[in-house]
Every structure is written in C-alpha cells, then in structure tokens.
Amino acid sequence: MGIDLYLLPVNGDFRGKAGIFYAHALIPLDRNAIIGDIRDVADKHAKDIPEPLSCFVAHQENGEHGYGYATEDPYGEKLTYVLAKHLKPLARKLGVTMDVEPKTNLPSVRLRKASVEDGYQSFLNQAAFAYILALPDDFKLVLYWH
C-alpha cells in the first residue's frame, strides 16, 4: 500500500475577476521514487489553494468523483499547489531534459532510458515531467494525494 498522486494543472486563476480557480486536467503519476521527491518539494514550497478548486476529482454526494469544487484530498488534507519551477529540477532524475533546437528555436524533449534499479523507471512519469518542463515557471500545479 502507498500513496498516489495526481498533478492538476491550474488552467485558470481568475480570483481577482470572476472568483474562478480551476483545473480540468489530471496528470497521474506512477508510484515510484519521484513521489517522495515531490513530497519533499511540497514540504518546502507548497501553498494552500486560495479558494475551492473547480476540478474533476471533487467528491459527489453519491461518494463518487466528478466535476465540482474540491478543497481537500481523500485524506482530509487541504489541497496545496506548487509552481512548475519547483518540480522542474526533478525531471533529470527521470531522465527528462528539454533543450532548444538551434535551427528552429523550438523546444526539444530528450529522454534517457531509466533503469529499473534506480527507482525512477516510468514512461508515464517521464511524459508528465516533459509536460512540466514545457510550462512557464510560475504555472501552478495542485497536488492531489490519494
């Protein structure tokens, strides 16, 4: 038994205008060594969400998950977020790097094959961190532990 994590990219933070704070995507992570590293980042940098998050993992009256507003994870802990810049350094542990192609000036993701022995082997996690590397540094990612 262990703890799992979804990253919820905050697509909209319109608190000053419409009072809307929402994330409509879920990025699941495989349970491996990176989860502990993310927990360490959260311990240093996580901030409480500023208001209820409109998302797909909200608890419904029938006990299921679906669209609605969430403030806590299933463990009763308040939802928190970190900035993409806080997670980006972890990408190297997964073998994910991003460079800019000199001819096109476009980003290029590079993946190295991680070994099973290093505790970070996961194509799903590599894809998640390629996504994170492409985000602006100040982009918010809600941590949904479940």
Secondary structure, DSSP 8 states (H G I E B T S, - for coil): ----EEEEE--EEETTTT-EEE----EEE-SSHHHHHHHHHHHHH-EE-SS-EEEEEEE-TTS-EEEEEE-B-TTS-B-EEEEHHHHGGGGGGGTEEEEE-TTT--EEEEE----GGGT---HHHHHHHHHHHHS-TT-EEEEEE-
